[in-house]
């Protein structure tokens, strides 16, 4: 572990600004950065912060792993400082986004010419929009949807297995929320009743984002000069296709156990491309691949609380988590929605224990892991997320852990369902 991080243990010293800035656990800084800004996924963190973490490692060769790669922040940061990096992403749509970013083209002229071809071809396409799902019909006026349909058909007609085509696909993905006149909230929610003032037209937005991508490509080193970074589609609970003792540094942000449905985060995009017809399709298309962090993952008919709590993976925290889960099960019966938070908490920590076991296999000794994470209080019952994750990490074979808080959460009580103070920060694990 680097000297910079060791100083955090002592109150008389302070870490660099990049490490103590509360915005480092959000995607905000990435909105102005090349590549990162091509697609905004709010469940992310600061790429400059990740670069700082990598550069602050000891002199030994660094190999970075992100088992919850999302849209590729950590691996792009590893690329920017020229170290090896592997990202694993289970969400199939986010995997495609991250792959398009990380394995982008070096042939800028071919991409630019493909953009022109797509636009020219799209203007001549006869459109048909009745087949789009209800969500899409509610999010776009007919003329906007017709233009989007022309662009989609044109993109699909020139489909090929190439980095240039993947970027063309990502260019279309990247404008879907920009051109919709309805609201799209910070966490990727779609709000059809909320209106934007001046949404851009699809053709203008497509050309504009293509220009941004082209400009960014010119500013970057060729991908072929750093082929050490890649994205894999897989499950963080097993880290398949990674050899033992590979990673020296893990930087990631797993789902929080706060009932946010990560499968729903890209429902607009997946609906537009015909990958799902509605919310119910997300179970088979996405949820079954993900760590269980929301009630939608854990219906009573499919999960036995007692069986999960008896798992050997939960042995290090069994007494405490059993108390919390049974308390949630009791309170649930007094609530109208009767959300299965008791099952969510049990399954979440069961899954994260498996993640730690997989990370212990693929990490060298010594190694460092940093989880950007927050605690939780479903139905007002506090869940000590960071402490339990740290104990599970040690039980899997890591040496020790500590938590570094970056910001408070749930401190503005308006419209909150409970008043339990929460926080967010970085769980540092060593081994």
C-alpha positions as CSV (number, residue, x, y, z in Angstrom):
1,X,0.0,0.0,0.0
2,X,1.4,3.4,-0.9
3,X,2.6,6.0,1.6
4,X,-0.1,8.4,0.5
5,X,-2.9,6.1,1.7
6,X,-1.0,5.2,4.9
7,X,-1.2,8.9,6.0
8,X,-4.9,8.6,6.1
9,X,-4.5,6.6,9.3
10,X,-3.1,9.7,11.0
11,X,-5.2,12.8,11.8
12,X,-2.3,15.2,11.5
13,X,-1.9,14.5,7.8
14,X,-4.3,14.9,4.9
15,X,-4.6,13.0,1.6
16,X,-4.4,14.8,-1.8
17,X,-7.5,16.8,-2.9
18,X,-8.3,14.2,-5.5
19,X,-8.7,11.6,-2.7
20,X,-10.8,13.7,-0.2
21,X,-13.1,15.4,-2.7
22,X,-16.6,14.2,-2.1
23,X,-17.4,14.3,-5.9
24,X,-14.8,11.6,-6.5
25,X,-17.5,9.0,-5.8
26,X,-19.8,10.4,-8.6
27,X,-19.6,10.5,-12.4
28,X,-19.7,14.3,-12.5
29,X,-16.0,14.9,-13.3
30,X,-16.2,12.4,-16.2
31,X,-18.8,14.5,-18.1
32,X,-16.0,16.7,-19.6
33,X,-13.5,13.9,-20.2
34,X,-12.8,12.3,-23.6
35,X,-14.4,8.8,-24.1
36,X,-16.1,8.9,-20.6
37,X,-18.5,11.5,-21.8
38,X,-19.8,9.5,-24.8
39,X,-22.4,7.8,-22.5
40,X,-23.4,8.9,-19.1
41,X,-24.1,6.2,-16.5
42,X,-24.7,7.9,-13.2
43,X,-23.8,4.9,-11.1
44,X,-20.1,5.7,-11.5
45,X,-17.2,7.5,-10.0
46,X,-14.4,9.9,-10.9
47,X,-11.9,8.7,-13.5
48,X,-9.2,11.2,-12.4
49,X,-9.6,9.8,-8.8
50,X,-9.0,6.3,-10.2
51,X,-5.9,7.5,-12.0
52,X,-4.6,9.0,-8.8
53,X,-5.2,5.7,-6.9
54,X,-3.3,3.8,-9.6
55,X,-0.4,6.2,-9.7
56,X,-0.1,6.2,-5.8
57,X,0.6,2.4,-5.8
58,X,4.0,1.2,-4.9
59,X,6.6,0.7,-7.6
60,X,5.6,-2.9,-8.3
61,X,3.9,-3.5,-11.7
62,X,0.2,-2.6,-11.4
63,X,-2.6,-4.7,-12.9
64,X,-6.0,-3.3,-12.3
65,X,-9.3,-5.2,-12.0
66,X,-12.9,-3.8,-11.9
67,X,-15.4,-6.6,-11.3
68,X,-18.3,-4.2,-11.6
69,X,-17.0,-2.3,-14.7
70,X,-20.2,-0.4,-15.6
71,X,-19.5,1.8,-18.5
72,X,-15.8,1.3,-18.2
73,X,-14.5,4.1,-15.9
74,X,-11.8,2.2,-14.1
75,X,-10.4,0.4,-17.2
76,X,-10.3,3.7,-19.2
77,X,-8.4,5.2,-16.3
78,X,-6.0,2.3,-16.3
79,X,-5.5,2.8,-20.1
80,X,-4.8,6.5,-19.6
81,X,-1.9,5.8,-17.2
82,X,-0.7,2.9,-19.3
83,X,-1.2,0.0,-17.0
84,X,-2.9,-3.3,-17.6
85,X,-6.6,-3.4,-16.8
86,X,-9.5,-5.8,-17.0
87,X,-13.2,-5.0,-16.4
88,X,-16.0,-7.5,-15.8
89,X,-19.6,-6.4,-16.4
90,X,-22.6,-8.6,-16.0
91,X,-25.2,-6.2,-17.4
92,X,-25.3,-7.1,-21.1
93,X,-26.2,-3.6,-22.4
94,X,-23.6,-1.8,-20.2
95,X,-21.0,-4.4,-21.3
96,X,-21.6,-3.4,-24.9
97,X,-21.2,0.3,-24.0
98,X,-18.0,-0.3,-22.1
99,X,-16.6,-2.5,-24.9
100,X,-17.3,0.1,-27.5
101,X,-15.4,2.7,-25.4
102,X,-12.4,0.5,-24.4
103,X,-12.0,-1.2,-27.8
104,X,-12.7,1.9,-29.9
105,X,-11.3,2.3,-33.3
106,X,-8.0,3.8,-34.4
107,X,-9.3,4.4,-37.9
108,X,-10.8,7.8,-37.3
109,X,-11.4,8.5,-41.0
110,X,-13.4,5.3,-41.4
111,X,-15.5,6.2,-38.4
112,X,-16.1,9.7,-39.8
113,X,-17.0,8.3,-43.2
114,X,-19.4,5.8,-41.6
115,X,-21.1,8.6,-39.8
116,X,-21.7,10.4,-43.1
117,X,-22.9,7.2,-44.7
118,X,-25.4,6.5,-41.9
119,X,-26.8,10.0,-42.0
120,X,-27.1,10.1,-45.8
121,X,-28.7,6.6,-45.9
122,X,-31.1,7.5,-43.0
123,X,-32.6,10.5,-44.9
124,X,-33.8,8.1,-47.6
125,X,-35.3,5.4,-45.3
126,X,-39.1,5.0,-45.1
127,X,-39.9,4.8,-41.4
128,X,-42.3,2.8,-39.4
129,X,-42.7,3.4,-35.7
130,X,-45.8,1.5,-34.6
131,X,-43.8,-1.5,-33.4
132,X,-41.9,0.4,-30.7
133,X,-42.9,-0.4,-27.0
134,X,-45.2,1.9,-25.0
135,X,-42.3,3.5,-23.1
136,X,-40.7,4.7,-26.4
137,X,-44.0,6.0,-27.7
138,X,-44.5,8.0,-24.5
139,X,-40.9,9.4,-24.5
140,X,-40.7,10.7,-28.1
141,X,-43.1,12.8,-30.3
142,X,-43.8,11.1,-33.5
143,X,-41.5,13.2,-35.7
144,X,-38.6,12.6,-33.3
145,X,-39.2,8.9,-33.1
146,X,-39.4,8.7,-36.9
147,X,-36.0,10.3,-37.2
148,X,-34.5,8.0,-34.6
149,X,-36.0,5.0,-36.4
150,X,-34.4,6.1,-39.6
151,X,-31.0,6.4,-37.9
152,X,-31.5,3.0,-36.2
153,X,-32.3,1.3,-39.4
154,X,-29.4,2.9,-41.2
155,X,-27.0,1.9,-38.4
156,X,-28.3,-1.7,-38.5
157,X,-28.0,-1.9,-42.3
158,X,-24.3,-1.2,-42.2
159,X,-23.6,-3.5,-39.2
160,X,-20.2,-5.2,-39.2
161,X,-17.8,-6.6,-36.6
162,X,-15.6,-3.6,-36.2
163,X,-14.6,-0.9,-33.7
164,X,-16.0,1.7,-36.1
165,X,-19.4,0.2,-36.2
166,X,-19.5,-0.3,-32.4
167,X,-18.8,3.4,-32.1
168,X,-21.6,4.2,-34.5
169,X,-24.0,2.1,-32.4
170,X,-22.7,4.0,-29.3
171,X,-23.3,7.3,-31.0
172,X,-26.9,6.4,-31.5
173,X,-27.2,5.1,-27.9
174,X,-25.7,8.3,-26.6
175,X,-28.3,10.6,-28.0
176,X,-31.5,8.7,-27.0
177,X,-32.0,10.7,-23.8
178,X,-30.7,14.0,-25.2
179,X,-33.4,14.1,-27.9
180,X,-36.3,13.1,-25.7
181,X,-38.4,16.0,-24.5
182,X,-39.3,14.1,-21.3
183,X,-37.2,14.1,-18.1
184,X,-34.4,11.7,-17.5
185,X,-33.4,11.9,-13.8
186,X,-29.9,11.6,-12.4
187,X,-30.2,7.8,-11.8
188,X,-31.2,7.1,-15.4
189,X,-34.9,7.1,-14.6
190,X,-37.3,8.1,-17.3
191,X,-40.0,10.6,-16.3
192,X,-42.5,11.0,-19.2
193,X,-44.5,13.6,-17.4
194,X,-41.5,15.9,-16.9
195,X,-40.6,18.1,-19.9
196,X,-37.3,19.5,-21.1
197,X,-37.3,22.9,-22.6
198,X,-35.1,22.6,-25.7
199,X,-34.3,19.0,-26.7
200,X,-32.2,18.7,-29.9
201,X,-33.3,17.0,-33.1
202,X,-32.0,13.4,-33.6
203,X,-29.9,14.2,-36.7
204,X,-28.4,17.2,-35.1
205,X,-27.6,15.4,-31.9
206,X,-26.2,12.4,-33.8
207,X,-23.9,14.7,-35.8
208,X,-22.9,16.6,-32.7
209,X,-21.9,13.6,-30.7
210,X,-20.1,12.1,-33.7
211,X,-18.0,15.3,-33.9
212,X,-17.2,15.0,-30.2
213,X,-16.2,11.4,-30.5
214,X,-14.0,12.2,-33.6
215,X,-12.4,15.1,-31.7
216,X,-11.7,12.8,-28.7
217,X,-10.2,10.1,-30.9
218,X,-7.8,12.6,-32.4
219,X,-6.7,13.6,-28.9
220,X,-6.0,10.1,-27.7
221,X,-3.2,7.6,-28.3
222,X,-4.1,4.8,-30.6
223,X,-5.8,1.9,-28.9
224,X,-3.3,-0.5,-30.5
225,X,-0.5,1.2,-28.5
226,X,-2.0,-0.1,-25.3
227,X,-3.7,-3.4,-25.8
228,X,-3.4,-4.3,-22.1
229,X,-6.9,-3.2,-21.3
230,X,-10.1,-5.1,-22.0
231,X,-13.7,-5.7,-20.9
232,X,-15.2,-9.1,-20.3
233,X,-18.9,-10.0,-19.9
234,X,-19.1,-12.1,-16.8
235,X,-20.1,-12.5,-13.2
236,X,-18.1,-10.8,-10.4
237,X,-19.1,-13.6,-8.1
238,X,-16.8,-16.0,-10.0
239,X,-14.5,-13.7,-12.1
240,X,-14.4,-16.3,-14.8
241,X,-11.7,-16.1,-17.5
242,X,-9.3,-14.5,-15.1
243,X,-6.2,-16.4,-13.9
244,X,-5.2,-16.8,-10.3
245,X,-3.0,-14.2,-8.7
246,X,-3.4,-11.7,-11.6
247,X,-4.6,-8.4,-10.1
248,X,-2.6,-6.1,-7.8
249,X,-5.2,-3.5,-7.5
250,X,-9.0,-3.6,-7.5
251,X,-11.0,-0.4,-7.9
252,X,-14.7,-0.7,-8.2
253,X,-18.1,0.3,-7.0
254,X,-20.5,-2.6,-6.5
255,X,-24.3,-2.1,-6.4
256,X,-25.4,-0.6,-3.1
257,X,-28.1,-2.5,-1.1
258,X,-30.5,0.4,-1.5
259,X,-33.2,-1.2,-3.7
260,X,-32.1,0.6,-6.9
261,X,-32.9,-1.7,-9.8
262,X,-29.7,-1.6,-12.0
263,X,-31.5,-3.7,-14.6
264,X,-33.9,-0.8,-15.1
265,X,-31.2,1.8,-15.6
266,X,-31.0,1.2,-19.4
267,X,-34.7,0.2,-20.0
268,X,-35.1,3.2,-22.4
269,X,-32.2,2.2,-24.5
270,X,-33.0,-1.5,-24.5
271,X,-36.6,-0.8,-25.4
272,X,-35.6,1.4,-28.3
273,X,-33.4,-1.4,-29.7
274,X,-36.1,-4.0,-29.2
275,X,-34.1,-6.0,-26.6
276,X,-37.0,-5.7,-24.1
277,X,-40.7,-4.8,-24.5
278,X,-41.3,-3.7,-21.0
279,X,-40.3,-3.8,-17.3
280,X,-41.2,-7.4,-16.9
281,X,-38.7,-8.5,-19.6
282,X,-35.8,-7.2,-17.6
283,X,-35.8,-10.3,-15.3
284,X,-34.7,-12.6,-18.0
285,X,-32.7,-10.1,-20.1
286,X,-30.7,-8.5,-17.2
287,X,-31.6,-9.1,-13.6
288,X,-30.7,-12.8,-13.5
289,X,-27.1,-11.8,-14.3
290,X,-26.7,-9.3,-11.5
291,X,-25.8,-9.2,-7.8
292,X,-29.1,-9.2,-5.9
293,X,-29.3,-5.6,-4.6
294,X,-33.0,-4.8,-4.9
295,X,-36.3,-6.3,-4.0
296,X,-37.2,-7.1,-7.6
297,X,-34.4,-9.7,-7.5
298,X,-35.7,-11.6,-4.6
299,X,-39.4,-12.5,-4.7
300,X,-40.6,-14.6,-1.7
301,X,-41.6,-17.4,-4.0
302,X,-37.9,-17.9,-5.1
303,X,-35.8,-17.2,-2.0
304,X,-35.8,-18.9,1.4
305,X,-34.4,-16.5,4.1
306,X,-33.3,-19.4,6.4
307,X,-31.4,-21.2,3.6
308,X,-29.5,-18.0,2.6
309,X,-28.6,-17.1,6.2
310,X,-27.3,-20.7,6.8
311,X,-24.9,-20.3,3.9
312,X,-21.2,-20.8,4.8
313,X,-20.5,-17.5,3.0
314,X,-22.4,-15.6,5.7
315,X,-20.8,-17.3,8.7
316,X,-18.6,-14.3,9.6
317,X,-21.6,-12.0,10.1
318,X,-24.4,-14.5,10.6
319,X,-25.6,-13.4,14.0
320,X,-25.8,-9.7,13.1
321,X,-27.3,-10.2,9.6
322,X,-29.9,-12.7,11.0
323,X,-31.1,-10.1,13.5
324,X,-31.4,-7.4,10.9
325,X,-33.1,-9.6,8.3
326,X,-35.7,-10.9,10.9
327,X,-36.3,-7.4,12.0
328,X,-37.0,-6.3,8.4
329,X,-39.3,-9.3,8.0
330,X,-41.3,-8.2,11.0
331,X,-41.5,-4.5,10.0
332,X,-42.4,-5.5,6.4
333,X,-45.7,-6.9,7.5
334,X,-46.7,-3.5,8.8
335,X,-46.0,-1.7,5.5
336,X,-48.4,-1.4,2.5
337,X,-45.8,-2.4,-0.1
338,X,-44.4,-5.3,1.9
339,X,-41.1,-5.1,0.0
340,X,-38.8,-8.0,0.5
341,X,-35.9,-6.0,2.0
342,X,-35.2,-8.9,4.4
343,X,-34.4,-11.2,1.5
344,X,-32.5,-8.4,-0.4
345,X,-30.1,-7.8,2.5
346,X,-29.5,-11.5,3.0
347,X,-28.9,-12.2,-0.7
348,X,-26.8,-9.1,-1.2
349,X,-24.2,-10.0,1.4
350,X,-24.3,-13.6,0.3
351,X,-23.4,-12.5,-3.3
352,X,-20.8,-10.0,-2.1
353,X,-19.2,-12.7,0.0
354,X,-18.8,-14.7,-3.2
355,X,-17.3,-11.7,-4.9
356,X,-14.6,-11.4,-2.1
357,X,-13.8,-15.1,-2.5
358,X,-13.4,-14.7,-6.2
359,X,-11.2,-11.6,-5.7
360,X,-9.0,-13.5,-3.3
361,X,-8.4,-16.1,-6.0
362,X,-7.5,-13.6,-8.7
363,X,-5.6,-11.1,-6.6
364,X,-1.8,-11.3,-5.9
365,X,-0.3,-11.1,-2.5
366,X,0.1,-8.3,-1.6
367,X,-2.8,-6.5,-3.2
368,X,-5.1,-3.6,-2.5
369,X,-8.9,-3.4,-3.2
370,X,-11.0,-0.3,-3.0
371,X,-14.8,-0.5,-3.0
372,X,-16.7,2.8,-3.4
373,X,-19.8,2.0,-1.3
374,X,-22.5,3.4,0.9
375,X,-24.5,2.1,3.8
376,X,-28.3,1.4,3.8
377,X,-31.3,1.6,6.1
378,X,-34.4,-0.1,4.4
379,X,-37.5,0.5,6.4
380,X,-35.3,2.6,8.7
381,X,-33.3,-0.5,9.9
382,X,-29.6,0.3,9.7
383,X,-27.4,-2.0,7.7
384,X,-23.6,-1.6,8.5
385,X,-22.6,-2.3,4.9
386,X,-19.0,-1.3,5.1
387,X,-18.3,-3.2,8.3
388,X,-19.9,-6.4,7.1
389,X,-18.2,-6.2,3.7
390,X,-14.8,-5.7,5.4
391,X,-15.4,-8.7,7.6
392,X,-16.4,-10.8,4.7
393,X,-13.2,-9.7,2.9
394,X,-11.0,-10.8,5.8
395,X,-12.9,-14.1,6.1
396,X,-12.1,-14.8,2.4
397,X,-8.4,-14.4,3.0
398,X,-7.6,-10.7,2.9
399,X,-5.5,-9.2,5.7
400,X,-7.4,-6.1,6.9
401,X,-9.8,-3.3,6.0
402,X,-10.7,0.3,6.8
403,X,-13.3,2.8,5.7
404,X,-12.7,6.3,4.5
405,X,-15.9,8.4,4.4
406,X,-16.2,10.9,1.6
407,X,-19.7,12.3,2.1
408,X,-22.9,12.2,4.1
409,X,-26.2,10.9,2.6
410,X,-29.8,11.1,3.5
411,X,-29.2,14.3,5.5
412,X,-31.9,16.4,3.8
413,X,-35.0,15.0,5.2
414,X,-37.6,16.3,2.8
415,X,-39.5,13.5,1.2
416,X,-37.3,10.8,2.8
417,X,-38.8,7.6,4.0
418,X,-36.6,7.4,7.1
419,X,-34.2,9.7,9.0
420,X,-31.3,7.4,9.5
421,X,-28.1,9.2,8.6
422,X,-26.1,7.4,5.9
423,X,-22.8,8.0,4.3
424,X,-20.7,7.0,1.3
425,X,-17.0,6.4,1.0
426,X,-14.2,4.0,0.2
427,X,-13.6,0.6,1.7
428,X,-9.9,-0.2,1.5
429,X,-9.0,-3.9,1.8
430,X,-5.4,-5.2,1.8
431,X,-4.0,-8.7,1.5
